[in-house]
């Protein structure tokens, strides 16, 4: 069972971590490389990368609707 957290996307983040398909792993790896290129001295956790991907996805959805 997933532990409830404050962020609405926390449950979705946990699902992505536990049921990650190869395509999602590839997407995470591409985003990690892009973030490391921007700032190579700051290590980024996988959770931060997933949050960035989710944020972009939900932002695009809201832009399409509004």
C-alpha positions in Angstrom: 0.0 0.0 0.0 1.3 3.5 -0.9 1.9 5.9 1.9 -0.2 9.1 1.6 1.9 12.2 1.2 1.1 15.9 0.8 1.7 16.3 -2.9 -1.2 15.2 -5.2 1.3 13.6 -7.6 3.1 11.6 -4.9 0.9 8.5 -5.5 1.5 8.7 -9.2 5.3 9.1 -8.6 5.3 6.0 -6.4 3.4 4.0 -9.1 5.9 5.1 -11.8 8.7 3.9 -9.5 7.1 0.6 -8.8 5.7 -0.2 -12.2 8.3 1.5 -14.4 8.3 0.2 -18.0 11.4 0.4 -20.3 9.9 3.4 -22.1 9.5 5.3 -18.9 13.0 4.4 -17.8 14.3 5.8 -21.1 12.3 9.0 -20.6 13.7 9.3 -17.0 17.3 8.8 -18.3 16.9 11.4 -21.1 15.6 13.9 -18.6 18.4 13.1 -16.2 21.0 13.7 -18.9 19.3 17.0 -19.8 19.3 18.2 -16.2 22.9 17.1 -15.6 23.9 19.1 -18.7 22.3 22.2 -17.3 24.0 21.9 -13.9 26.7 19.2 -13.7 27.7 20.0 -10.1 24.2 19.4 -8.6 23.2 15.7 -8.4 19.5 15.1 -9.1 17.5 12.3 -7.5 15.3 10.1 -9.6 12.3 11.4 -7.6 13.1 15.0 -8.7 13.3 13.9 -12.3 9.9 12.1 -12.1 8.4 15.2 -10.6 9.8 17.3 -13.4 8.3 15.0 -16.0 4.9 14.9 -14.2 4.9 18.7 -13.9 5.6 19.1 -17.6 2.9 16.6 -18.5 0.2 18.2 -16.3 1.3 21.7 -17.5 0.9 20.7 -21.1 -2.5 19.2 -20.3 -3.7 22.3 -18.6 -2.4 24.5 -21.5 -4.4 22.4 -23.9 -7.6 22.7 -21.9 -7.3 26.5 -21.2 
